Every structure is written in structure tokens, then in C-alpha cells.
Amino acid sequence: QVQLVESGGGLVQPGGSLRLSCVVSGSIFSDYTMRWYRQAPGKQRELVASMTHNDNTIYADSVKGRFTISRDNAKNTLYLQMNSLKPEDTAVYYCHQDQILRIYWGQGTQVTVSS
């Protein structure tokens, strides 16, 4: 079965950086669009960044210029480099694989930006 496991979250001060990772097993990682979503308390889950199988990317306006999505197909791993973090980036971050007819989610990793 397909499994997505995120890691790399934590507590960071405003202006700091974190790199999230998502290791995927049970699917041909390189074939599919991968995405990062986040959900803050009391808010709907929102798309943060997306990368297609051929490396086209999309970013939410709120993270453009600060976050970078990347993938290592040899390691079946998706990354999210987050720089210049702000308190409003605080959320649970989820990895997502889009197989069109089916989608898969990771369990999430908490990111807290606070002084």
C-alpha cells in the first residue's frame, strides 16, 4: 500500500528556516504530482506548493519567494524548504500524492513559528 511519511517539523523563531521531508513507499514516486498542504487551527487545509512529475511547480501567493518544493526521485522523497518563516506559517503540514483516480496523504508534521 502507498505510504507517505513526513518529517522535519518543529519549533522555529520568526525569520528562521526548516526543511520538511516526505518519504513515499508503495508507488512509482516519479510518475505523480506531489503537493504540500497545510492546516492551521480553525482553518481549512490549503495548498502550499505543488510539483508535477516533470518538475513544474506552483506556489501559494503567501509563500512565493520563501518556500521551495523539490523532489529526489532516486530517494522517493519530496522536500519543502521553508525560509523567512512567519508566525502565520504555523500549521500542520501534509504531504499529498495525486494519482488522479486516487489520492494519498501523510500523517502531517507540526510547524510552529514563535518567539
ZABAKE-940132 format. One record per residue: residue number from 1; y, z, x of N, C-alpha, C in turn. Coordinates in nm, 4 decimals, padded with zeros to 6 digits, m for minus. Each point is the difference from the previous one (the first is absolute). Last residue first. Layout:
% residues N
{NUM,{Y,Z,X},{Y,Z,X},{Y,Z,X}}
...
END
This chain:
% residues 115
{115,{03.3203,01.8780,00.8322},{00.0459,00.0767,00.1154},{m00.0340,00.1468,m00.0174}}
{114,{m00.2554,m00.4673,m00.1951},{00.0831,00.1163,m00.0288},{00.0414,00.0683,00.1292}}
{113,{m00.3512,m00.3783,m00.2438},{00.1159,m00.0127,00.0893},{00.0982,00.1104,m00.0363}}
{112,{m00.5539,m00.1361,m00.0726},{00.1109,00.0863,m00.0398},{00.1104,m00.0097,00.1046}}
{111,{m00.4919,m00.2471,m00.1840},{00.1113,m00.0083,00.0944},{00.1142,00.0841,m00.0547}}
{110,{m00.5706,m00.0622,m00.0900},{00.1309,00.0562,m00.0325},{00.0975,m00.0194,00.1157}}
{109,{m00.4357,m00.3027,m00.1762},{00.0387,00.0920,00.1070},{00.1442,00.0446,m00.0255}}
{108,{m00.4600,m00.2587,m00.2806},{00.1399,00.0346,00.0233},{00.0195,00.0955,00.1166}}
{107,{m00.3998,m00.2434,m00.1854},{00.0233,00.1303,m00.0626},{00.1443,00.0473,00.0185}}
{106,{m00.1379,m00.5331,m00.0290},{m00.0371,00.1145,00.0805},{00.0352,00.1288,m00.0726}}
{105,{m00.1214,m00.4814,m00.2448},{00.1022,00.0930,00.0466},{m00.0610,00.1011,00.0959}}
{104,{m00.0935,m00.5329,m00.2384},{m00.0517,00.1246,00.0542},{00.1155,00.0819,00.0565}}
{103,{m00.1350,m00.4470,m00.3649},{00.0911,00.0642,00.0943},{m00.0581,00.1338,00.0410}}
{102,{m00.1644,m00.5148,m00.2268},{m00.0159,00.1439,00.0136},{00.1032,00.0506,00.0999}}
{101,{00.0007,m00.4481,m00.1190},{m00.0758,00.0461,m00.1172},{m00.0253,00.1494,00.0046}}
{100,{00.2723,m00.1529,00.3532},{00.0367,m00.0777,m00.1183},{m00.0753,00.0482,m00.1234}}
{99,{00.0136,00.2208,00.4276},{m00.1011,m00.1045,00.0010},{00.0119,m00.0890,m00.1238}}
{98,{00.3030,00.3758,00.2959},{00.0015,m00.0872,m00.1171},{m00.1043,m00.1090,00.0162}}
{97,{00.1186,00.5301,00.1921},{m00.0559,m00.1317,00.0321},{m00.0116,m00.0801,m00.1288}}
{96,{00.2870,00.4600,00.2115},{m00.0483,m00.0770,m00.1150},{m00.0535,m00.1335,00.0497}}
{95,{00.1995,00.5439,00.1422},{m00.0433,m00.1314,00.0464},{m00.0684,m00.0713,m00.1168}}
{94,{00.3803,00.4168,m00.0081},{m00.1324,m00.0516,m00.0312},{m00.0185,m00.1403,00.0580}}
{93,{00.3247,00.4900,00.0282},{m00.0110,m00.1428,00.0322},{m00.1453,m00.0441,m00.0150}}
{92,{00.3516,00.4093,m00.1923},{m00.1368,m00.0296,00.0423},{m00.0095,m00.1509,00.0170}}
{91,{00.4740,00.2471,00.0794},{m00.0915,m00.0488,m00.1031},{m00.1421,00.0053,00.0541}}
{90,{00.5543,m00.0008,00.1731},{m00.1053,00.0977,m00.0269},{m00.0841,m00.0444,m00.1184}}
{89,{00.4059,m00.2104,00.1689},{m00.1284,m00.0623,00.0323},{m00.1173,00.0950,m00.0236}}
{88,{00.4646,00.1267,m00.0444},{m00.0481,m00.0740,m00.1173},{m00.1263,m00.0815,00.0289}}
{87,{00.2297,00.2453,00.3476},{m00.0651,00.0905,m00.0965},{m00.0558,m00.0736,m00.1217}}
{86,{00.0292,m00.2849,00.4433},{00.0970,00.0706,m00.0825},{m00.0728,00.0952,m00.0948}}
{85,{m00.0883,m00.2986,00.5048},{m00.0455,00.0558,m00.1283},{00.1087,00.0834,m00.0659}}
{84,{m00.0592,m00.3294,00.4012},{00.1231,00.0450,m00.0668},{m00.0313,00.0582,m00.1377}}
{83,{m00.4071,m00.2717,00.1407},{00.1058,00.0502,00.0868},{00.1208,00.0418,m00.0836}}
{82,{m00.5585,m00.1436,m00.0327},{00.1151,00.0471,m00.0767},{00.1001,00.0635,00.0962}}
{81,{m00.4665,m00.3398,m00.0306},{00.0902,00.0690,00.0914},{00.1275,00.0329,m00.0758}}
{80,{m00.5186,m00.1202,m00.1445},{00.1381,00.0027,m00.0486},{00.0810,00.0828,00.0989}}
{79,{m00.5172,m00.2885,m00.0268},{00.0950,00.0989,00.0508},{00.1318,m00.0071,m00.0777}}
{78,{m00.5755,m00.1350,m00.0195},{00.1362,m00.0308,m00.0434},{00.0909,00.1109,00.0487}}
{77,{m00.5248,m00.1925,00.1443},{00.0995,00.1047,m00.0173},{00.1366,m00.0577,m00.0359}}
{76,{m00.4569,m00.1680,00.1767},{00.0010,00.0231,m00.1454},{00.1027,00.1062,m00.0378}}
{75,{m00.0838,m00.2033,00.4421},{m00.0278,00.1419,m00.0248},{m00.0058,00.0335,m00.1479}}
{74,{00.0921,m00.4409,00.1544},{m00.1154,00.0380,00.0821},{m00.0407,00.1453,m00.0241}}
{73,{00.3911,m00.1851,m00.2019},{m00.1229,m00.0428,m00.0670},{m00.1244,00.0369,00.0799}}
{72,{00.4947,00.2056,m00.0487},{m00.0862,m00.0359,00.1114},{m00.1354,m00.0353,m00.0608}}
{71,{00.5493,00.0343,m00.1869},{m00.1442,00.0144,m00.0174},{m00.0706,m00.0421,00.1273}}
{70,{00.5210,00.1790,m00.2320},{m00.0763,m00.0852,00.0908},{m00.1485,00.0240,m00.0245}}
{69,{00.5557,00.1234,m00.1728},{m00.1415,m00.0060,m00.0328},{m00.0688,m00.0934,00.0988}}
{68,{00.4762,00.3074,00.0047},{m00.0691,m00.1228,00.0394},{m00.1475,00.0116,m00.0338}}
{67,{00.5359,00.2381,m00.1107},{m00.1467,00.0045,m00.0018},{m00.0555,m00.1354,00.0419}}
{66,{00.4698,00.0566,m00.0099},{m00.0460,00.1320,00.0501},{m00.1516,00.0074,00.0117}}
{65,{00.2479,m00.3835,m00.1706},{00.0673,00.0322,00.1248},{m00.0429,00.1332,00.0603}}
{64,{m00.0798,m00.0470,m00.5121},{00.0237,m00.1144,00.0886},{00.0787,00.0419,00.1224}}
{63,{m00.1283,00.2712,m00.3960},{m00.0600,00.0240,00.1319},{00.0239,m00.1147,00.0979}}
{62,{00.1546,00.0130,m00.4668},{00.0320,00.1333,00.0509},{m00.0554,00.0266,00.1396}}
{61,{m00.0898,m00.4019,m00.2608},{00.1365,00.0022,00.0552},{00.0319,00.1327,00.0683}}
{60,{m00.5046,m00.1691,m00.0120},{00.0950,00.0528,m00.0972},{00.1380,00.0051,00.0656}}
{59,{m00.3486,m00.3604,00.1853},{00.0397,00.1405,00.0078},{00.0873,00.0369,m00.1182}}
{58,{m00.3872,m00.3950,00.2065},{00.1032,00.0330,m00.0980},{00.0291,00.1489,00.0136}}
{57,{m00.2718,m00.4335,00.3023},{00.0336,00.1371,m00.0363},{00.1103,00.0069,m00.1051}}
{56,{m00.4257,m00.3277,00.2468},{00.1294,m00.0005,m00.0686},{00.0281,00.1404,m00.0511}}
{55,{m00.4131,m00.1456,00.2371},{00.1077,00.0773,00.0619},{00.1383,m00.0199,m00.0586}}
{54,{m00.4552,m00.1624,m00.1397},{00.0601,m00.0840,00.1054},{00.1334,00.0565,00.0478}}
{53,{m00.2502,00.2170,m00.3391},{m00.1032,m00.0259,00.1008},{00.0542,m00.0853,00.1145}}
{52,{00.3652,00.2907,m00.2546},{m00.1081,m00.0882,m00.0418},{m00.0997,m00.0214,00.1131}}
{51,{00.3391,00.4246,m00.1194},{m00.0305,m00.1006,00.1015},{m00.1188,m00.0826,m00.0465}}
{50,{00.4127,00.3904,m00.1763},{m00.1183,m00.0802,m00.0260},{m00.0188,m00.1001,00.1126}}
{49,{00.2819,00.4978,m00.1688},{m00.0114,m00.1187,00.0840},{m00.1326,m00.0684,m00.0267}}
{48,{00.1827,00.3484,m00.2892},{00.0808,00.0182,00.1204},{m00.0003,m00.1272,00.0841}}
{47,{m00.0815,00.1404,m00.5524},{m00.0402,m00.0792,00.1151},{00.0964,00.0233,00.1158}}
{46,{m00.0977,00.3775,m00.3861},{00.0772,m00.1194,00.0301},{m00.0534,m00.0699,00.1240}}
{45,{m00.1042,00.3980,m00.4266},{m00.0423,m00.0570,00.1276},{00.0753,m00.1314,00.0225}}
{44,{00.2366,00.3737,m00.2995},{m00.1092,m00.0960,m00.0045},{m00.0353,m00.0468,00.1404}}
{43,{00.2032,00.4995,m00.0882},{00.0397,m00.1402,m00.0022},{m00.1226,m00.0900,m00.0071}}
{42,{00.0088,00.4921,00.0471},{00.0746,m00.0334,m00.1198},{00.0431,m00.1443,m00.0114}}
{41,{m00.1234,00.1453,00.4807},{m00.0215,00.0868,m00.1162},{00.0888,m00.0403,m00.1173}}
{40,{m00.1282,m00.3904,00.3325},{00.0696,00.1274,00.0158},{m00.0228,00.0847,m00.1257}}
{39,{m00.2642,m00.4282,00.2445},{00.0322,00.0663,m00.1256},{00.0604,00.1354,00.0311}}
{38,{m00.1361,m00.5301,00.2367},{00.0297,00.1426,00.0106},{00.0345,00.0549,m00.1387}}
{37,{m00.2704,m00.4481,00.2853},{00.0765,00.0520,m00.1125},{00.0351,00.1454,00.0320}}
{36,{m00.1862,m00.4717,00.2786},{00.0306,00.1432,m00.0007},{00.0840,00.0290,m00.1233}}
{35,{m00.3711,m00.4245,00.1183},{00.1296,00.0562,m00.0380},{00.0052,00.1493,00.0255}}
{34,{m00.2854,m00.5163,00.0945},{00.0017,00.1459,00.0100},{00.1404,00.0503,m00.0289}}
{33,{m00.3361,m00.4714,m00.0741},{00.1320,00.0611,00.0059},{m00.0142,00.1513,m00.0006}}
{32,{m00.4193,m00.2996,00.1798},{00.0758,00.0496,m00.1147},{00.1408,00.0480,00.0331}}
{31,{m00.3795,m00.1639,00.2949},{00.0115,m00.0951,m00.1109},{00.1056,00.0361,m00.1028}}
{30,{m00.1529,00.2576,00.4017},{00.0936,m00.1074,00.0326},{00.0243,m00.0963,m00.1159}}
{29,{m00.3222,00.3720,m00.0208},{00.1395,00.0442,00.0038},{00.0967,m00.1169,00.0146}}
{28,{m00.4766,00.0499,m00.2151},{00.0465,m00.0868,00.1079},{00.1513,00.0161,00.0062}}
{27,{m00.3139,00.4115,m00.1688},{00.0517,m00.1292,m00.0443},{00.0416,m00.0814,00.1209}}
{26,{m00.1760,00.4547,00.0241},{m00.0704,m00.0546,m00.1151},{00.0552,m00.1303,m00.0547}}
{25,{00.3212,00.3529,00.2589},{m00.1406,m00.0322,00.0223},{m00.0587,m00.0591,m00.1271}}
{24,{00.5079,00.1400,00.2627},{m00.0727,m00.0566,m00.1130},{m00.1443,m00.0296,00.0397}}
{23,{00.4609,00.3195,00.1528},{m00.1228,m00.0648,00.0450},{m00.0811,m00.0421,m00.1226}}
{22,{00.5320,00.1287,00.1236},{m00.0961,m00.0103,m00.1100},{m00.1201,m00.0787,00.0515}}
{21,{00.4842,00.2893,00.1842},{m00.1119,m00.0906,00.0210},{m00.0894,00.0014,m00.1231}}
{20,{00.5481,00.1375,00.1692},{m00.1157,00.0173,m00.0864},{m00.1051,m00.1049,00.0349}}
{19,{00.4352,00.2370,00.2678},{m00.0799,m00.1208,m00.0186},{m00.1232,00.0349,m00.0827}}
{18,{00.5412,00.2017,00.0881},{m00.1432,00.0219,m00.0185},{m00.0680,m00.1347,m00.0059}}
{17,{00.5214,00.2519,00.1412},{m00.0932,m00.1107,m00.0207},{m00.1412,00.0515,m00.0233}}
{16,{00.5604,00.1937,m00.0595},{m00.1221,m00.0088,00.0782},{m00.0873,m00.1180,m00.0389}}
{15,{00.4139,00.1553,m00.2151},{00.0240,m00.0791,00.1189},{m00.1222,m00.0204,00.0869}}
{14,{00.0011,00.4264,m00.3056},{00.0765,m00.1232,m00.0272},{00.0362,m00.0712,00.1299}}
{13,{m00.4317,00.2997,00.0358},{00.1425,00.0210,m00.0276},{00.0679,m00.1321,m00.0353}}
{12,{m00.5279,00.1259,m00.0991},{00.0873,m00.0549,00.1034},{00.1448,00.0249,m00.0398}}
{11,{m00.5662,00.0978,m00.1308},{00.1376,00.0453,m00.0166},{00.0836,m00.0520,00.1158}}
{10,{m00.4510,m00.2629,m00.1825},{00.0379,00.1309,00.0513},{00.1433,00.0335,m00.0331}}
{9,{m00.4309,m00.4262,00.0356},{00.1106,00.0660,m00.0679},{00.0310,00.1347,00.0626}}
{8,{m00.3670,m00.3036,00.1234},{00.1269,m00.0116,00.0707},{00.1189,00.0637,m00.0683}}
{7,{m00.4647,m00.2525,m00.2122},{00.0293,00.1129,00.0873},{00.1386,m00.0194,00.0595}}
{6,{m00.3932,m00.2160,m00.4009},{00.1306,00.0093,00.0648},{00.0076,00.1217,00.0903}}
{5,{m00.3994,m00.3346,m00.2200},{00.0293,00.1359,00.0442},{00.1311,00.0002,00.0785}}
{4,{m00.3453,m00.3028,m00.3566},{00.1256,m00.0029,00.0722},{00.0366,00.1432,00.0344}}
{3,{m00.4645,m00.3116,m00.1691},{00.0688,00.1273,00.0190},{00.1257,m00.0227,00.0832}}
{2,{m00.4232,m00.2731,m00.3052},{00.1260,m00.0073,00.0747},{00.0630,00.1391,00.0082}}
{1,{m00.5411,m00.0858,m00.0295},{00.1183,00.0000,m00.0840},{00.1244,00.0000,00.0884}}
END
